[in-house]
Amino acid sequence: MKSLVVSDLSAWFGRKRVLRSVDMSAEPGSVTAIIGPSGCGKSTLLRCLNRMHEEVRGARAQGKVLFDGLDIYGPGVDPVDVRRRIGMVFQRPNPFPTMSIFENAVAGLRLGSKMRRAELQERAERALRASGLWEEVKDGLDEPGGKLSGGQQQRLCIARALAVEPEVLLMDEPASALDPASTLRIEELIQELKSRYNVVIVTHNMQQAARISDWTLFMLYGEVVEYAPTKKMFTTPEDRRTEDYVTGRFG
């Protein structure tokens, strides 16, 4: 497991500045939640942590993101390698619908790799077990991933991210499109994963952040207002704006 340390990070879409001199850190063996109202820069910050932000035309970032001491924005750093080591799970389940469950799980391993079938099977099973999906799908690995329920599809996407064996897992509102039972399963899974991964999650759900995270970062207008242990953030925040947000006075 590796740490992430962000220093003076700013980001733009064209001329529009959406992040302003962000500082934060995410430590191994913990869950860091990023909260704030819609449009405050949460998802942009998350996407900057593995260089996905620059995939948008006209988007750029400036500052440092140290991954185990290496600046991922430094010269000569391969963004593809960065994204392999810092995995991402998106808001809505996005399995390849006509591809089998097995092929979905190993899709990331197929890129630039010539693994033998036996190794792919081993990695797929390991990832599906880690995502809590194995027992539900082990007898139907050749079935299309699109036939799974929404919650199962999201866990399949988590398995796909885990199969490439990342060291950090970024999750952008992974339960926002799910029913309460599936949301609970995803939250339980995140708690299990933090013992093996450094997990950073964006969520708009205050109760979810309070339940599953160890550290919470609150953002407004592209800036960090407060960053603290979650219990402190939700009980004795230092900034009045934080208190107003977590108690529902605005947002």
C-alpha positions in Angstrom: 0.0 0.0 0.0 1.2 3.5 -0.9 0.4 7.0 0.3 -0.8 9.9 -1.8 0.3 13.4 -0.9 -1.2 16.3 -2.8 0.6 19.7 -2.8 -0.5 23.0 -4.3 -2.7 21.2 -6.9 -4.8 23.4 -9.2 -6.8 22.3 -12.3 -8.5 23.9 -15.2 -11.0 23.1 -17.9 -9.8 25.5 -20.6 -9.6 28.9 -18.9 -11.9 27.9 -16.1 -10.0 27.1 -12.9 -11.9 24.4 -10.9 -9.3 23.5 -8.3 -7.3 26.0 -6.3 -4.1 25.1 -4.5 -5.3 21.9 -2.9 -3.3 20.2 -0.2 -4.2 16.8 1.2 -2.9 13.3 1.9 -4.4 9.8 1.8 -2.8 7.2 3.9 -2.5 3.4 3.4 -5.0 1.3 5.4 -7.6 4.1 5.5 -10.6 5.5 3.7 -10.5 9.2 2.8 -13.8 10.8 1.9 -14.1 13.9 -0.2 -17.3 15.8 0.4 -18.9 19.1 -0.7 -21.8 20.4 -2.7 -22.3 19.7 -6.4 -19.8 21.5 -8.6 -17.2 22.1 -5.9 -14.5 20.1 -7.6 -14.7 16.7 -5.8 -14.7 14.5 -8.9 -12.1 16.7 -10.6 -9.8 16.3 -7.6 -10.3 12.5 -7.7 -9.5 12.3 -11.4 -6.3 14.4 -10.9 -5.1 11.7 -8.5 -4.5 9.3 -11.3 -4.1 11.7 -14.2 -7.6 11.0 -15.7 -8.4 14.7 -15.6 -6.1 15.4 -18.5 -8.1 13.0 -20.7 -10.7 15.7 -21.2 -9.8 18.0 -24.1 -8.5 21.3 -22.8 -8.1 20.1 -19.2 -4.8 20.5 -17.4 -3.5 20.3 -13.8 -0.6 22.0 -12.1 1.1 21.0 -8.8 2.3 17.8 -7.2 0.7 14.5 -6.5 3.3 12.3 -4.7 2.6 8.6 -5.0 4.9 6.9 -2.6 7.2 9.9 -3.1 7.1 9.9 -6.9 5.4 13.0 -8.5 2.9 11.4 -11.0 3.0 14.7 -12.9 6.8 14.6 -13.2 8.7 14.4 -16.5 8.8 11.0 -18.0 6.1 9.5 -15.9 3.8 7.2 -17.9 0.1 8.1 -17.2 -1.0 4.6 -18.3 1.2 3.1 -15.6 -0.1 5.6 -13.1 -3.7 4.6 -13.8 -2.8 0.9 -13.4 -1.4 1.5 -10.0 -4.1 4.0 -8.9 -7.4 2.4 -10.0 -10.7 4.1 -10.5 -14.3 3.0 -9.9 -17.0 5.3 -11.4 -20.3 6.6 -10.2 -22.5 4.4 -12.4 -21.8 0.7 -13.0 -20.1 0.4 -16.4 -19.4 -3.2 -17.2 -19.1 -4.1 -20.9 -22.7 -5.4 -21.2 -22.2 -8.1 -23.9 -18.9 -9.3 -22.5 -18.9 -12.2 -20.1 -18.4 -11.7 -16.3 -15.0 -13.4 -16.6 -13.9 -11.1 -19.5 -15.2 -8.1 -17.7 -13.1 -9.0 -14.7 -9.9 -9.4 -16.7 -10.5 -6.6 -19.2 -7.7 -4.4 -17.7 -5.3 -7.3 -17.8 -5.8 -7.8 -21.5 -4.4 -4.4 -22.3 -0.7 -4.8 -23.3 -0.5 -8.2 -21.6 -0.2 -11.7 -22.9 -1.2 -13.6 -19.8 -2.0 -17.3 -20.1 -5.6 -18.4 -19.6 -4.7 -20.1 -16.2 -3.2 -16.9 -14.9 -6.1 -14.8 -16.1 -8.5 -17.3 -14.3 -6.5 -17.0 -11.1 -6.5 -13.2 -11.2 -10.2 -13.1 -12.1 -11.2 -15.3 -9.2 -9.0 -13.4 -6.8 -10.5 -10.1 -7.9 -14.1 -11.4 -7.8 -13.5 -12.8 -4.3 -12.1 -9.4 -3.2 -15.1 -7.6 -4.5 -17.5 -10.0 -2.7 -19.0 -11.3 -5.9 -17.3 -14.7 -6.4 -19.9 -16.9 -4.7 -22.7 -15.2 -6.6 -21.2 -15.6 -10.1 -18.8 -18.5 -9.9 -21.2 -20.9 -11.7 -22.0 -18.4 -14.5 -18.7 -16.7 -15.4 -19.6 -17.0 -19.1 -22.9 -15.1 -18.7 -23.0 -11.5 -19.9 -22.0 -8.9 -17.3 -25.0 -6.8 -18.3 -27.4 -9.4 -16.9 -26.2 -8.8 -13.3 -28.1 -6.5 -11.0 -27.0 -2.9 -10.5 -25.2 -3.7 -7.3 -23.5 -6.8 -8.7 -22.5 -4.8 -11.8 -20.8 -2.2 -9.6 -19.0 -5.0 -7.7 -17.9 -6.4 -11.0 -16.5 -3.0 -11.9 -14.6 -3.0 -8.6 -13.3 -6.5 -9.4 -12.1 -5.2 -12.8 -10.2 -2.4 -11.0 -8.7 -4.8 -8.5 -7.6 -7.4 -11.1 -4.8 -5.3 -12.2 -3.6 -5.1 -8.6 -3.5 -1.4 -8.0 -2.1 0.1 -4.8 -4.7 2.9 -4.4 -8.4 2.7 -5.2 -10.3 5.8 -6.2 -14.1 5.6 -6.0 -16.4 8.3 -7.4 -19.8 8.1 -5.7 -19.8 4.3 -6.2 -23.2 3.7 -4.5 -25.1 6.8 -5.7 -27.0 4.8 -8.4 -27.8 1.8 -6.2 -30.6 0.7 -3.9 -30.2 0.7 -0.1 -29.3 -3.0 0.1 -26.7 -2.7 -2.6 -25.3 0.5 -1.1 -24.9 -1.3 2.2 -23.0 -4.1 0.5 -20.7 -1.6 -1.2 -20.0 0.2 2.1 -19.2 -3.1 3.8 -16.9 -4.0 0.9 -15.1 -0.6 1.2 -14.4 -1.4 4.9 -13.0 -4.7 3.9 -10.8 -3.3 1.1 -9.1 -0.6 3.2 -7.0 -3.3 5.0 -5.3 -3.9 1.6 -5.7 -0.7 -0.3 -5.5 3.1 0.2 -9.1 4.1 -0.6 -10.2 7.6 -1.6 -14.0 8.1 -2.1 -16.1 11.0 -3.3 -19.6 11.0 -1.8 -22.4 13.4 -1.6 -23.9 11.4 1.3 -22.9 12.8 4.7 -24.1 9.7 6.6 -22.1 7.5 4.3 -18.9 9.5 4.8 -19.4 9.4 8.5 -20.0 5.6 8.4 -17.1 4.4 6.2 -14.3 7.0 6.2 -11.3 7.6 8.6 -10.5 11.1 7.2 -12.8 13.6 5.5 -11.9 16.5 3.2 -14.6 19.2 2.8 -14.4 21.4 -0.4 -16.1 24.6 -1.5 -15.6 26.4 -4.9 -12.5 24.3 -5.7 -10.8 24.9 -2.4 -10.2 22.8 0.7 -12.1 24.2 3.6 -11.2 21.6 6.1 -9.4 18.2 6.3 -9.6 16.2 9.5 -10.3 12.8 11.0 -13.9 12.0 10.2 -15.1 11.9 13.8 -13.7 15.4 14.5 -15.1 16.7 11.2 -18.6 15.6 12.1 -18.6 16.5 15.8 -16.2 19.5 16.3 -15.3 21.0 12.9 -13.1 24.1 13.1 -14.7 26.0 10.3 -18.2 27.4 10.5 -18.8 26.5 6.8 -18.0 22.9 7.6 -20.4 22.8 10.4 -23.1 24.4 8.3 -22.6 21.8 5.5 -22.4 18.6 7.7 -25.5 19.7 9.7 -27.5 20.4 6.5 -27.8 24.1 6.8 -26.7 24.4 3.2 -25.6 22.2 0.3 
